[in-house]
Amino acid sequence: MKVLVLNCGSSSLKCQLIDMETKERIMKGHYDRIGGSRSSLRFNVRGNKVVLEHPARDFEEAIAMILRLLTSEEYKVINSLDEIGSVGHRIVHGGEKFKNSVVIDDEVIKAIEDNITLAPLHNPAGLAGIEACKKLLPKTPMVAVFDTSFHQTMEEKAFIYQLPYKYYEDYKIRKYGFHGISHRYVAKRISEITGRQSIKVINCHLGQGASLCAIKDGKSMDTTMGLTPLAGVPMGTRCGDVDPSIIPTVMKLYDIKPDEMLRILNKESGAWGVSGVSTDFRDIERTAAQGDERSILALESRAYIIAQYIAKFMVTLQGVDYITFCGGIGENGFEERERICKYLECFGVKLDLEKNKIRGEEVEISSEDSKVKIYIVPTNEEIVIANDAYELTKN
């Protein structure tokens, strides 16, 4: 069976076509600026990379373009769309209803719609992808894989906010957590690498978005993101945790409306807000190496807070066996890994500085005398989605 994996963002679409018999990634695509006149598709078919400028007014047009390419004479990888046995959709927010991936039907669609208030940017995009596939691939079963479902194993003491309880009762205001598909992949993979089932892992998914997860025996015990992906550790443009009273104070001082304040917290904060250099961590690393004080502060503060959260999650797990790094920066940013681990030496966490220079490979990077083993585990969210879609629809 071949599974089409779709990840619909607010104005972008990531996709892969995976052969589940061989686990080969046949196609990988990234459609940018959907809804604009300058939308384009980066398309990789078995190593053949192309960039196509092609306007897509909505997700239906973008997905239709990808499906045409899959069967086109120039890029043909399948003879017919009937070869696609299932479509797996990444859906950001499943609320409390979905603890596992599910085959999509009208009831599931309604539940995703009900959670739009909790993910106003992401869930509508996911629904748009589902509706497009219903039209373009009407006979093909679809599966929803939720970013939040992995964290549904958290106990109430971990997810409840110290706010009036009626907020939770009436509107389910609580911590949900995100990056669950990535955390789930790493939890399974580190168990396979080590041959251990009963382990305590703190996984650090570090990229433009960032979150940590305390994992015990393959289950999420706690995570850093909250009701939305804005909470937790500082990110590329998101602030992470701040004193809540800062928000109304800044709004009054600068006469800022609520929507604009949310945009600032999501799009103008984090490493970009402190450094003022770039939204790309590689640029900030470069200016920090050149001695720029604000760049150094942005990176050092982020590492300090991440290390604090790792220590906090040691309490959650009552110890830790493995610290793992994934995500674009977690897998490639050896400077960030070193900054974080320096703060953890008091717990016996020791990095091998030579091993740590490796980028993007699955490898242990702790020193021989480290009390906690440290690994880079490149994440693979798409294979998790593909596997779930395959298992739920193969019969």
C-alpha positions in Angstrom: 0.0 0.0 0.0 1.1 3.6 -0.7 0.1 6.2 1.8 -0.1 10.0 1.1 0.8 12.0 4.2 -0.5 15.6 4.3 0.4 18.3 6.8 -1.6 21.5 6.1 -0.4 24.7 7.8 -2.0 28.1 7.7 -0.7 28.8 4.2 1.6 25.9 3.4 1.3 22.2 2.7 3.9 19.5 3.4 3.3 16.1 1.8 5.0 12.7 1.3 4.1 9.6 -0.6 5.4 6.5 1.2 5.4 2.9 0.0 4.5 1.0 3.2 5.8 -2.3 1.9 9.4 -1.0 1.5 9.1 2.2 3.7 10.5 4.1 0.7 9.7 7.8 0.5 8.7 8.1 -3.1 7.8 11.8 -3.1 8.3 14.7 -0.9 6.7 18.1 -1.5 6.3 21.5 0.1 3.8 24.0 -1.2 4.4 27.6 0.0 2.2 30.7 0.0 -1.1 28.9 -0.7 -3.7 31.6 -1.3 -1.3 34.0 -3.0 -0.3 34.7 -6.5 3.3 33.7 -5.9 2.7 30.2 -4.4 5.3 27.6 -5.4 5.9 23.9 -4.9 9.3 22.3 -4.1 9.0 18.8 -5.3 11.4 15.9 -4.7 10.7 12.6 -6.6 13.2 9.9 -5.7 16.1 12.5 -5.6 14.9 14.5 -8.6 14.4 18.0 -7.1 12.4 20.7 -8.9 10.7 24.0 -8.0 7.5 24.8 -9.7 5.9 28.3 -9.7 2.2 27.5 -9.7 -0.6 29.6 -8.1 -2.8 27.7 -5.7 -5.8 29.7 -4.4 -6.6 27.1 -1.7 -5.6 23.6 -0.5 -7.8 21.9 -3.0 -5.9 23.4 -5.9 -2.5 22.7 -4.2 -3.4 19.0 -3.5 -4.8 18.7 -7.0 -1.5 19.9 -8.5 0.5 17.4 -6.4 -1.8 14.5 -7.5 -1.4 15.6 -11.2 2.4 15.5 -10.8 2.3 12.0 -9.3 0.7 10.6 -12.4 2.2 13.0 -15.0 4.4 11.7 -17.8 7.4 13.8 -16.5 7.3 12.9 -12.8 5.2 9.7 -12.8 5.6 7.6 -9.7 2.2 5.9 -9.8 0.1 4.9 -12.8 -3.2 5.8 -11.1 -4.5 7.6 -8.1 -6.1 4.3 -7.1 -2.6 3.2 -6.0 -2.9 5.5 -3.0 -4.5 3.2 -0.4 -4.9 5.8 2.3 -4.3 9.5 3.2 -2.9 10.4 6.6 -3.6 14.0 7.8 -1.7 15.7 10.6 -4.3 17.5 12.7 -2.9 19.8 15.4 -5.7 19.8 18.0 -7.9 16.8 19.0 -8.8 18.2 22.4 -9.7 15.5 25.0 -11.8 13.5 22.6 -9.0 11.8 20.7 -6.4 9.7 22.5 -5.4 7.8 19.3 -5.4 8.2 15.6 -8.8 7.6 13.9 -10.4 6.9 10.6 -12.0 10.1 9.4 -15.8 10.2 9.2 -18.4 13.0 9.6 -18.3 12.6 13.4 -14.5 13.1 13.5 -14.8 16.1 11.2 -17.3 17.6 13.5 -15.0 17.1 16.5 -12.1 18.7 14.7 -14.4 21.7 14.0 -15.4 21.8 17.6 -11.7 22.3 18.6 -11.1 25.2 16.2 -11.4 27.6 19.2 -8.3 25.8 20.7 -6.3 25.9 17.4 -7.8 28.7 15.3 -4.9 28.8 12.8 -4.2 25.1 12.4 -7.4 23.1 12.7 -9.2 25.0 9.8 -6.2 24.2 7.6 -6.4 20.5 8.5 -10.1 20.5 7.7 -9.4 22.2 4.4 -7.0 19.4 3.5 -9.6 16.7 4.5 -12.4 18.4 2.4 -10.1 18.7 -0.6 -9.2 15.0 -0.4 -12.9 14.0 -0.1 -13.4 15.7 -3.5 -10.2 14.6 -5.2 -9.8 11.1 -3.7 -13.5 10.2 -2.9 -12.9 6.5 -2.6 -9.7 6.7 -0.5 -10.0 6.2 3.3 -8.4 8.9 5.4 -6.9 8.9 8.9 -6.5 11.8 11.3 -3.3 11.7 13.4 -3.4 14.3 16.2 -0.5 16.3 17.6 -2.2 16.4 21.0 -3.2 12.7 21.4 0.3 11.5 22.6 -0.1 13.8 25.7 -3.5 12.5 26.7 -1.7 10.2 29.1 -0.8 13.1 31.3 -2.3 13.1 34.8 -4.7 15.8 35.8 -2.1 17.3 38.2 0.1 17.9 35.2 -2.4 19.4 32.8 -4.7 21.5 35.1 -4.1 25.2 35.3 -4.4 27.0 38.7 -7.3 29.0 37.4 -11.0 28.9 38.4 -12.0 25.2 37.7 -15.1 26.3 35.8 -12.8 27.3 32.9 -11.9 23.7 32.6 -15.4 22.4 33.1 -17.0 24.9 30.7 -14.4 25.2 27.9 -11.7 22.6 28.6 -9.0 25.2 29.3 -6.0 23.0 30.2 -2.6 22.0 29.1 -2.7 19.9 25.9 0.8 19.9 24.5 1.9 19.6 20.9 4.7 18.0 18.8 3.2 14.8 20.1 3.8 12.9 16.8 7.5 13.8 17.0 7.8 12.9 20.8 6.0 9.7 20.1 8.4 8.7 17.3 11.5 9.5 19.5 10.0 7.6 22.5 9.6 4.5 20.3 12.9 4.8 18.6 15.1 5.3 21.7 13.4 2.2 23.1 14.4 0.3 20.0 18.0 1.7 20.1 18.6 0.8 23.7 16.5 -2.4 23.8 14.8 -1.1 26.9 11.0 -0.8 27.4 11.0 0.6 30.9 12.9 3.9 30.6 12.7 7.5 31.6 13.3 9.9 28.7 13.3 13.7 28.3 13.0 14.5 24.7 13.9 18.0 23.4 12.2 18.8 20.1 14.1 22.0 19.2 13.4 24.0 16.1 11.6 27.2 15.2 8.9 25.7 17.4 10.2 23.9 20.5 8.9 21.7 23.2 10.1 19.2 25.7 8.4 16.0 26.9 8.8 13.9 29.9 8.3 10.3 28.8 8.0 7.2 31.0 7.8 3.8 29.5 6.7 5.3 26.2 4.0 7.5 27.6 3.9 11.3 28.0 3.9 12.4 31.6 4.3 16.1 31.0 5.2 18.6 28.3 6.1 22.3 28.0 3.5 23.6 25.5 0.1 24.3 27.0 -3.4 25.2 25.8 -1.6 26.5 22.6 1.9 26.1 21.2 2.9 29.5 22.6 3.7 28.2 26.1 6.9 26.6 27.4 10.5 27.3 26.3 11.4 30.3 24.1 11.2 29.6 20.4 12.2 31.3 17.1 9.4 33.9 17.2 7.3 32.7 20.2 7.9 34.0 23.7 7.3 30.8 25.7 6.4 31.2 29.4 6.1 34.8 30.6 4.5 36.6 33.6 0.8 36.8 32.6 0.5 40.4 33.9 3.1 41.5 31.3 0.4 41.1 28.6 -2.2 43.6 29.9 0.6 45.9 31.0 2.2 46.1 27.5 -1.2 46.4 25.9 -2.0 49.5 28.0 1.5 51.1 27.6 1.5 50.7 23.8 -2.2 50.8 23.1 -2.2 47.3 21.6 -5.4 45.3 20.8 -5.7 41.7 21.8 -5.2 40.2 18.3 -2.1 42.4 17.7 -0.7 41.3 21.1 -1.2 37.7 20.2 0.6 38.3 16.9 3.6 39.9 18.7 3.8 37.0 21.2 3.7 34.5 18.4 5.6 36.3 15.6 7.9 38.9 17.0 9.1 37.4 20.3 11.5 34.5 21.2 15.1 34.6 19.8 14.0 37.0 17.1 12.5 39.4 19.6 15.5 39.5 21.9 18.3 39.4 19.2 16.6 41.6 16.6 18.8 39.8 14.0 16.7 37.1 12.3 14.0 34.5 12.7 16.6 31.9 11.6 18.8 30.5 14.4 21.7 30.0 12.0 21.9 33.8 11.6 21.7 34.4 15.3 24.4 31.8 15.9 26.7 33.6 13.4 26.2 37.0 14.9 26.6 35.6 18.4 30.0 34.1 17.3 30.9 37.6 16.1 30.3 38.9 19.6 26.8 40.5 19.2 25.6 40.8 22.8 21.8 40.5 22.1 22.4 37.4 20.0 24.4 35.9 22.8 21.7 36.8 25.3 18.9 35.3 23.2 20.7 32.0 22.8 22.0 31.7 26.3 18.7 32.6 27.9 17.0 30.0 25.7 19.5 27.3 26.7 19.2 28.3 30.4 15.4 27.9 30.3 15.5 24.6 28.4 18.0 23.2 31.0 15.6 24.4 33.8 12.8 22.5 32.2 14.9 19.4 31.9 15.6 19.6 35.6 11.9 20.1 36.3 11.0 17.0 34.3 13.5 15.0 36.3 11.1 15.7 39.2 8.2 14.5 37.0 10.0 11.3 36.1 11.8 10.9 39.5 15.0 10.7 37.6 16.0 10.3 33.9 17.8 7.7 31.9 18.1 9.4 28.5 18.0 13.0 27.2 17.3 13.1 23.5 17.5 15.9 20.9 15.4 16.1 17.7 14.0 18.8 15.4 16.0 21.0 13.1 18.1 22.6 15.8 18.1 19.7 18.2 19.5 17.5 15.4 22.0 19.9 13.8 22.7 22.7 16.4 25.7 21.3 18.3 26.3 24.7 19.9 22.8 24.7 21.4 23.2 21.2 22.7 26.5 22.1 24.4 25.0 25.3 26.0 22.1 23.3 27.4 24.1 20.4 28.7 26.6 22.6 30.5 23.8 23.7 32.9 23.1 20.0 33.6 26.6 18.9 34.6 25.5 19.2 38.3 23.2 16.2 37.6 26.1 14.2 36.2 25.0 14.9 32.6 28.2 15.1 30.5 28.5 15.7 26.8 31.3 14.3 24.6 32.3 17.5 22.8 33.8 15.7 19.8 30.8 13.4 19.4 28.5 16.4 19.8 29.9 18.0 16.6 27.9 15.5 14.6 24.9 16.9 12.7 21.7 15.1 11.9 22.7 11.6 12.6 21.2 9.1 15.1 24.0 8.7 17.6 24.9 8.8 21.3 26.8 12.0 22.2 27.3 11.6 26.0 30.7 11.0 27.5 31.5 7.5 28.9 31.2 8.7 32.5 27.9 10.5 32.0 25.3 9.4 34.5 22.6 10.2 31.9 22.9 9.0 28.3 22.4 11.7 25.6 21.3 10.9 22.1 20.5 12.7 18.8 17.4 11.0 17.4 16.3 12.6 14.1 12.5 12.7 14.2 10.2 11.3 11.5 6.7 12.5 12.0 5.6 11.4 8.5 6.4 7.7 9.1 4.3 7.8 12.3 1.4 9.3 10.3 1.9 6.8 7.5 2.1 3.8 9.8 -1.2 4.9 11.6 -3.0 5.4 8.3 -1.8 2.0 7.1 -2.7 0.1 10.2 -6.1 1.6 10.4 -7.1 1.2 6.8 -5.1 -1.8 5.5 -8.1 -4.1 5.8 
